[in-house]
Amino acid sequence: MGSGLLQSARFALVLGLIVAGGLLLYELIGVVEVLVLALLIALVLAPAVDFLVRLGLPRSLALIAVVMGVVVALGLLGYIVLPLLLDQGGEFLARAPGVVRRVQDYVQATGERYPFLGGSGGVASLDLTEAVQQVIQRAGELWRITTRGAGLLLQALGAVVMALYMVSNPRPLLNGILALFPLNRRGRVEEILDLIRRRVSGWILGQLAAMALIFVLTWISLVILDVEFAFTFAVLTGVLEIVPFFGPIIAAVPPILVAFVDSPTKALLVVVVYVVIHQVEAHVVSPMVMARSVRLHPVVVILAVLAMGDLLGLAGIILAVPTAAVVTVLLDELYVKPLGAAPNDGEEPAPPTDERERAGRTGASRP
């Protein structure tokens, strides 16, 4: 009786601590975002630093070399890409209202030519101009909310500094985490942390490779189709690749509208190109990134994107996949594996077996 009450009190205490910790994290969500960003930056830099350390460089010099390489690469990329991106992006934004009007005129003419498409709620009643203005207005509001002016720069700077400290001397942080657990559990905890590190690092590197591949495929395809602002649209498609499933759909809208101004046939070809690229992303890129690195089912990814987007907005959408990967690792290592071996992909779970019944049958079959 007393032990039951003690266990109930202990469970209630743990549950209360978890709820209180969740509420505290939600209130300090800005700090959590900076910490997560710092961890992601550290996971990007750490493999290169570790490689140079294995070659014999001191860790501090290896970190300086990697940081200098990243700064030089970003500087060259900005010097080459940024002017073209700003030029095409500015011209596209200036011409966007005219593009939308021409599409709207074509839609209205189609509605007049085919009356069954018109009427209230029909194709001819679509007000694309108002819709695009609403999207731009909402995007501006989202930009103001998510950037928070100078606060974003301060948070980014703080995340970079934290990441450099994490990479330069990670052992004290790891020892501090391990000190929270009993001695006989620390080895297991370190294994789980290393598995989380490898999963998230694999997602980061795979996501960067996927973004670069989608950018190249989109750029080449739009240039072949002679679509204006091909470079800008390719950059947009590559960047939105970080948003699973929904990113390619959003990125396809501007080039389709621009191509539609030239001819509906060209717009249809652009649709085909984006469908093909989306299929490449879904059947080639995503399995490489999701299955081999984070090992997440597409349904889990979609649910994570929707949930994290509702909680944290744009930052939540970007961090949905690594967060789901961390939660999956913890559930798998702390709950699923102790219950027994889980079935492999495509394998039906084995039916439960009554050991006593099997033993009885074995005994009965003996002469």
Number of C-alpha atoms within 10 A of each C-alpha: 5 7 8 9 10 11 11 12 12 12 12 12 12 12 12 12 12 12 12 12 12 12 12 11 13 14 11 11 13 14 14 13 18 20 18 17 21 24 21 21 21 24 21 18 20 22 14 16 25 16 13 18 16 12 10 10 15 12 18 14 14 22 23 14 16 17 16 12 12 13 12 12 12 12 13 12 11 13 11 11 14 13 11 15 17 12 12 18 16 13 12 18 11 11 12 16 15 13 21 22 15 18 19 19 15 16 20 20 15 15 18 15 11 12 13 11 17 19 12 9 9 13 20 22 15 15 15 17 18 11 12 14 12 12 12 12 12 12 12 12 11 14 13 11 12 15 12 11 11 8 11 14 12 12 19 15 14 16 23 20 14 19 24 22 15 21 22 18 12 14 11 10 12 13 12 10 14 18 11 10 12 10 10 8 11 16 13 13 16 15 12 17 18 12 16 20 16 15 21 24 23 21 23 22 14 20 19 16 14 22 21 17 15 23 23 16 17 23 22 14 19 22 14 10 16 12 21 16 21 20 22 22 25 26 21 20 26 25 19 21 26 20 18 20 18 13 17 23 14 14 20 20 14 17 21 19 20 23 23 22 17 14 11 15 11 19 20 14 17 25 17 12 18 24 15 12 17 20 13 14 22 15 11 12 20 20 17 19 23 21 14 14 19 26 17 19 11 16 9 14 20 17 14 22 26 14 15 21 17 12 13 18 16 18 14 19 21 19 21 24 27 23 18 21 23 19 13 18 20 16 12 14 16 12 11 14 11 9 9 8 9 13 10 8 6 6 8 9 10 8 6 6 8 9 9 9 10 11 10 11 11 10 10 9 7 6 4
